[in-house]
Amino acid sequence: MDILKELFSDFTLLGLVVFFLTILAMWLVGIPRKIAFVVFTISQVIQIYIFFEKNQGFLILTMIILIVFNVINYFRWKTQGIN
């Protein structure tokens, strides 16, 4: 039973939300839909919270950089007329 406690921490529900949001966002990118970048950003904000609680500075920095790329790509796709 200790292995279950290790695998399913306090952040399991948030991790599950991040999992589904990321899968959804990747699917939306493939359609393509610019809302994918909004979904990615929401997922990454949740990840920042999780990483902050676990003192993972470099992962927080990675998520911040990815959010910047999401904003750039959102507006790039908007100017190209992608929904």
ZATORBA-896044 format. One line per field, with one value per residue: residue number from 0; residue in three letters; x, z, y of N, C-alpha, C, O in turn. Coordinates in steps of 0.1 Angstrom, whole numbers. Each point is the difference from the previous one (the first is absolute). Example, Ala and Ser with C-alpha at 12.3 -4.5 7.8 and 13.67 -1.06 7.14 Angstrom:
<recs>
nr	(0_1) $
rest	(ala_ser) $
n_xx	(132_-14) $
n_zz	(78_-14) $
n_yy	(-57_11) $
ca_xx	(-9_9) $
ca_zz	(0_0) $
ca_yy	(12_11) $
c_xx	(9_-8) $
c_zz	(0_8) $
c_yy	(12_11) $
o_xx	(10_5) $
o_zz	(7_1) $
o_yy	(0_11) $
</recs>
This chain:
<recs>
nr	(0_1_2_3_4_5_6_7_8_9_10_11_12_13_14_15_16_17_18_19_20_21_22_23_24_25_26_27_28_29_30_31_32_33_34_35_36_37_38_39_40_41_42_43_44_45_46_47_48_49_50_51_52_53_54_55_56_57_58_59_60_61_62_63_64_65_66_67_68_69_70_71_72_73_74_75_76_77_78_79_80_81_82) $
rest	(met_asp_ile_leu_lys_glu_leu_phe_ser_asp_phe_thr_leu_leu_gly_leu_val_val_phe_phe_leu_thr_ile_leu_ala_met_trp_leu_val_gly_ile_pro_arg_lys_ile_ala_phe_val_val_phe_thr_ile_ser_gln_val_ile_gln_ile_tyr_ile_phe_phe_glu_lys_asn_gln_gly_phe_leu_ile_leu_thr_met_ile_ile_leu_ile_val_phe_asn_val_ile_asn_tyr_phe_arg_trp_lys_thr_gln_gly_ile_asn) $
n_xx	(8_17_-1_-14_8_12_-10_-8_12_13_20_-5_-10_13_8_-14_-1_16_-3_-15_6_13_-10_-10_13_6_-15_0_16_-5_-11_11_9_-9_-20_7_1_-20_-6_9_-10_-19_1_3_-20_-13_5_-8_-22_-6_2_-18_-19_3_-9_-18_17_13_-7_7_21_4_-6_16_18_-3_2_21_10_-4_11_21_3_-1_16_15_-4_4_22_3_-7_18_-13) $
n_zz	(0_8_-7_12_20_-4_-2_19_-14_13_-7_16_19_17_14_16_18_16_15_16_18_14_14_18_17_12_15_20_13_11_17_12_20_-9_-5_-20_-15_-10_-17_-21_-11_-11_-20_-17_-7_-13_-22_-11_-6_-18_-21_-4_-7_-22_1_-13_13_3_18_20_6_7_21_15_3_14_21_8_5_21_16_6_11_22_11_8_18_19_6_12_18_13_-9) $
n_yy	(-12_-11_-22_-13_-8_-18_-20_-8_13_13_-6_-15_7_8_-15_-5_13_-1_-17_1_11_-12_-14_8_4_-18_-6_11_-8_-19_10_13_-3_19_-8_-7_17_2_-13_4_17_-4_-9_14_8_-12_0_18_-1_-12_10_13_-9_-1_20_3_6_-18_-12_7_-3_-21_-4_6_-14_-18_6_1_-20_-6_10_-7_-18_4_11_-14_-12_11_2_-19_11_-1_-16) $
ca_xx	(-8_8_2_-12_2_10_-5_-11_3_-10_-2_-5_-11_6_8_-10_-6_11_1_-11_2_11_-5_-10_7_8_-10_-5_10_-1_-12_5_-9_9_-4_9_10_-7_-1_14_4_-7_7_14_-2_-2_13_8_-4_5_15_3_-2_11_13_6_3_3_-12_-8_5_-3_-14_-2_4_-10_-11_3_-2_-15_-5_5_-6_-14_-2_5_-11_-11_3_-1_-14_-3_-10) $
ca_zz	(0_0_-14_-4_6_-7_-14_0_10_1_-13_-10_-8_-9_-10_-9_-8_-9_-10_-10_-7_-10_-11_-7_-7_-11_-10_-6_-8_-12_-9_11_7_9_14_5_8_13_8_5_10_13_5_5_12_10_2_7_14_5_2_10_13_1_-1_-12_-7_-15_-7_-1_-11_-12_-2_-3_-13_-9_0_-9_-13_-3_-4_-13_-10_-1_-8_-13_-6_-2_-12_-11_-2_5_11) $
ca_yy	(12_12_4_8_13_7_3_9_10_10_6_-10_6_10_-7_-6_12_4_-10_2_12_-1_-9_8_11_-6_-4_12_5_-8_3_8_10_8_-2_-10_7_4_-12_-2_10_-4_-12_4_8_-11_-7_9_-1_-13_1_9_-8_-10_8_-4_12_-1_-4_12_8_-6_3_15_2_-6_9_10_-5_-2_14_3_-9_4_12_-4_-8_10_8_-9_-3_-13_1) $
c_xx	(8_3_-11_1_10_-5_-11_1_-12_-3_-5_-11_5_8_-9_-6_11_1_-11_0_10_-4_-9_7_8_-10_-4_11_0_-12_3_-10_9_-4_10_10_-6_-1_14_3_-7_7_13_-1_-2_13_9_-4_6_15_4_-1_11_13_8_2_2_-12_-10_5_-3_-15_-2_5_-10_-13_3_-1_-14_-6_5_-7_-15_-2_6_-11_-12_2_-1_-14_-5_-10_6) $
c_zz	(0_-14_-5_5_-8_-14_0_12_1_-13_-11_-9_-9_-11_-11_-9_-10_-12_-11_-7_-10_-12_-9_-9_-12_-12_-7_-9_-14_-9_-10_5_9_15_7_9_13_9_5_11_14_6_6_12_12_3_8_15_6_2_10_14_2_-2_-12_-9_-15_-7_-1_-11_-13_-4_-4_-15_-10_0_-9_-15_-4_-4_-13_-11_-1_-10_-14_-8_-3_-12_-13_-3_4_11_13) $
c_yy	(13_5_9_14_8_4_10_9_10_6_-9_6_11_-6_-6_11_4_-10_2_13_0_-8_8_11_-5_-3_13_6_-7_3_10_11_8_-1_-10_7_5_-12_-4_9_-4_-12_4_8_-10_-6_10_-1_-13_1_9_-7_-10_6_-5_13_-1_-4_11_9_-5_3_14_2_-6_9_11_-4_-2_14_4_-7_3_11_-3_-7_10_8_-8_-4_-14_1_-3) $
o_xx	(-4_2_2_-4_-1_3_-1_-5_-11_-11_0_0_-5_-1_3_-2_-4_2_3_-2_-1_3_0_-3_0_3_-2_-3_2_1_-5_-8_8_8_0_4_8_3_1_7_6_3_4_9_5_3_8_9_5_5_10_9_3_10_12_-7_-6_-2_-7_-8_-4_-3_-9_-7_-2_-6_-9_-5_-4_-8_-8_-4_-6_-8_-5_-3_-6_-9_-1_-2_-10_2_-7) $
o_zz	(-4_-2_-8_-7_-1_-4_-9_11_-6_-2_-12_-12_-12_-12_-11_-12_-12_-11_-12_-12_-11_-11_-12_-11_-10_-11_-13_-10_-10_-12_-11_-7_8_8_12_11_10_12_12_10_10_12_11_9_11_12_9_9_11_11_7_8_12_-1_1_-10_-7_-12_-9_-7_-9_-11_-9_-7_-11_-11_-8_-8_-11_-9_-9_-10_-11_-9_-10_-12_-10_-8_-11_-10_-4_9_10) $
o_yy	(10_12_9_10_12_11_8_-2_-2_6_4_-1_1_5_0_-2_2_4_0_0_5_3_-1_2_6_1_0_6_6_-3_-2_5_-6_4_-1_-5_1_1_-3_-4_1_-1_-5_0_2_-3_-5_0_1_-4_-2_2_-4_-7_-3_2_9_4_2_5_7_3_3_8_6_1_5_7_2_0_5_5_-1_0_6_3_-2_3_6_-7_-5_9_0) $
</recs>
